[in-house]
Amino acid sequence: MSENLPPYLLAFGAGAFYALSALLCKRGLELGAGTIRSLVFSNWIMAMFFIPFPFIEGSLPVLEDIQAGVMLGGIFFISQATCFLALKKGDASMITPIMGSKSIFVASFVLFFDLTGTPSAETWIATALTAIAVCLIAWPKNGLKPSYLAISLGLLTAAGFGLTDALVPELAQKSSPAHVIFSMFWTVGLSSFILLPFVQGKFTRFNKRSDKWMFLSCIPMGLQAVLMSVAIGFHEVPAEANVFYACRGIWAIILTAWLGEKIGLFESQIGKAVLSRRLLGASLLIIGIYFTPG
């Protein structure tokens, strides 16, 4: 594992930042920050985190970089939209672990399209554990019906992000990884302008009660995007890195139990039994690390 330890650690750290972002975002949504409005600001701020990337290369993106970035950014943008809808309809401590199933989609897309980073048998064992985890995590509290819409949106988000991650190493390695990734996330940022007409209320009106959480969530979201894009864009282990990234599920549950009540998050009151079951499901993702090849 030592050979691929850097991208694995980057993916693991990205998972922690993502879980924190989801928790803060969920609090902002509960207080009325607005789903589409939060998505737009998040994408704009996330794009800014990638401004240094062309300077890393010391040159500007060429047409090939831009074309690859636009395609990847388009898929990512749609996935990001479904992610925010999923958080609006369901708990962050449920949606975030469910998206750990992204590792299954990454491995499947890599194998189906014969892309860079074909998963090994051990990787398939690791990704299969996430399917079991999804069942445990999504199982509702006794007496309550599961939110099938939230679960479906979470899985759709995982599939979209999975397709993106499967394609990034293939396209980035054929060109300049830094330029492709820069073009990808600036496509996401610029595409967000088309959402402005759909924002409810006044877009520029600042609501101190809700927007502070929304803007705070954008910082770890940008950090996780940088860490994960480097992990899969500069290295050829997309499926394996996503097993480590899937640990965001366990981060989300821990942060919900520890931080949720402190920030007034409603889902912190869902009960220890549900959180324990979700923790068990997320723990299966950790077991998957053992099977991740080096």
N, C-alpha and C positions, 0 to 999 in steps of 0.2 A: 504493500500500500504506500510505501515511502515515496515511490516514483511519482505517484499522482497526489501526494499529500497536499501540495499547495492548492490545486483546484478544489479538492474535497473540503479543506478548511475554509476556503472562500465561500463555497456553497453553504456550509454549515453556518457561518456567520451571517450570510445573506438571509437564511431562514429565520434567525433571531430578529434581525431588523424588520423582516416582513411581518412577523407576528406582532411586533410592537406597533408597526404602522397600522395594521388591521384593527387592533384594539382601539387606538386613538381615533381612527377614522370612524369606527362604529359608534363611538361616543359622540362624535360630531354629527353623525347622521341622526342619532337619537334626539339630539337637541335642535335639529332642523337646519343643518348646514346645506342640505340639498344634494341629492345623489349626483345629478349631472354636473352641478356647479363644483362639487368636491372632486369629481373625476377630471374636469378641465384644469383646475388649479394643480392637482396632483401631477397630471401629465406635463404641464408647462414647467413646473419646478423640477420634475424628474429629468426632463430634457436638458435643463441647465447644468445638471451634474456631468453631462457628457461634453460640455464645451472644451475641456482640456484635451480630449482625445486626438483631434487633428494635430495639436502641438506635440503630442507624443511621437507622431510619425514625422513631424517637421514638414508636412505638405498638406495639400487640400485633397478631398475625395475626388476621384475621377468618375466618369459616367458609370462604369461597371460597379463601383462601390455604391453609388447612389441608387442604381436599379435594384441591387440586392437589398439595400437598406429599406427602400420604399416597400418592397414586397414583404419583408419581415415586419416592418413597422405597421403595415396594414393589418396583418394577422394579429399582432400584439395589441393594437388599438381596439379591435373588436373584442378580444379576450379581456382586456382591461375593463371595457364597458360591462360585460357580463359579470365580471368580478364584483364591481360596485353594486350591481343589482342584487347579486347573491348576498352581499353583506347587508343590504337594505332589508332583505326578506328573511335572513337567518342569523344565528349567533356567530360571532367571529370565532368562538372556540369550537364551532361545528364546521363552518365553511373552510377555515384555514386548514385543519387536518384533512378534510375531504380532498382538498386540492393537492394533498400529498400523492393522490393517485396519478398526478402528472407523470410520475416516473414510469408508470405502465404505458402511458400514451407515448412518451419519448421513445422507450424501447421498441414499441410496436411500429411507430412511424419510421424509426431508423432501419428496422428490419424490412418493413414493407417496401420502402423506397430505396433500400440498399445504400444508405447514407454513411457518412463518416462516423466511426465509433460504434460499429455493430456490436450489440450486447452479447455477453457470454452467457453460459448456462447459469453461472452464479448470479449474474445480474438479473436474470429472469426470476430466480428464487427471491431475490431482494425486492423486485418490483411486484411480484405476486403477493407478498406479505401486505402490501398497501391495500389490495382489494379487500382482504379480511379486515384491515384497520378501518376502511370506509364503512363497513357494515356496523362495526362496534361504535364508531363515532357518530354515525347518523341515526342510530336507534334512539327514538324519542323517550322522554320521561313517561313513566307509567300513567296511563289515562289520557295521554295526549297523542294526537295524530302527527306523524312526521311531516315536515314542510317539504313536500315533494318538489315544489317549485324551487325552493332554496337549494335542495340537494341537486336537482337537475342543472341549475345555473352553475353550481359549484363544479360539477363534473364537466359541463360544457366549457367552463373557464379552464379547467385542467387540460382538456383536450386541445384547446386553442394555444395555451402556453406550451403544451407538450410539442405541438407541431412546430412552433417557433424555435424551441430549444433544439429540436432534431435538425432543423435546417440551418441554424446559425453556424455550427462548425463547418458544415459543408460549404456554405457560401463565403464565410469569412476566410477560410484557409485558401480558397481559390483567388482571393484578392487580399486586401489589407484589413485584418481584423478590426483595428482601431477605427478605420474609416467606415467600414460596413456598420459597426455598432453605433457610431456617431450618427450616420444617416438614418439608421433604424429608429433611434429614439427621438431624433428631430422630426421624423415623419409622424411619430406618435404625437409629439407636441403640436405640430402644425395642423394635424388632422383634427385636433380638439376644437379648433375654431368653428368647425361645422356644427358643433353641439350647442353653441351659444344661443341660437333661436329657441332651443328646447328647455332652457333654464327657466325654472319657475321663480317668479319674483325678480327683484333687481339684482343683477349679477355683481355689481360693484358695491352693494350695500354690505357693510361689515357688521356682523352680529358677534359681539365679543363673547357671548356665552357659548356659541357653537363653533365659530370659526377658529378660535384658538386651538381647539382640538384638531380641526381639519388641517390647519397649516402645520401644526406639530407633526401630524401623521405623514406629511409630504417629505420630511427630512429623512426618516429611516426608509421610506419607500424609495427615495433616490439612491441612498447608500446601498440598499439591497440590490437594486438594478445594476449598479456599477459592479459590485462584487460578483453577482451571478453571471453577468455578461462576460466578464474577464474569465471566470471559471470555465465557461463553455465555449467562448469565442476564441480564446487563445490556446485552449487545450482540446483534445479530441476524446473527451469522456463525457458526453452529454447525459447518457442514461445513468452512469454511476454517480456523477455529480448531483443528479436530481434525487438520488436516494438520500444523500446528505441534506439537500435542500428541503426534502420532505419532513425533516425534523422540525420545521417551522410549526408543525401541528402540535408537538409536545411543548414547544415554546409558547404557543398561543394559550394552551390550557394552563400552564404554570403562571403566565402573566395575568390571565383572567382571574385565577384564584388569588394571586398576590396583589395585583394592581387594580383589578376591576372595581372592587368596592371603594378603593381610595379615590378613584376618579368618577364614581357614581354611575358606573356602567350597569345597565339593567340586568344583563345576562349573568352578572356575578351572583345573582340570587337564584339561579336555576337549581341549586342543590348539589350536595357532595356526591350523591349516587351517580348523577349524570356526568359530572366532571370526572369522577373516578373511571367510569366506563370509557369516556373519551380519552382519558389518560392511558388506559390499557391499550386502546386501539392505536394511539400515537406511539406507544412504546414498541409496538411491532415494527414500526418504521426504523427504530433504533437497531433492532435485531437484524434488519436488512443490511446494515452497515457491515456486519460480520461477513456477509456473503459478497460484499462489493470487492471485486478483484483489484489488485494493485497494478 
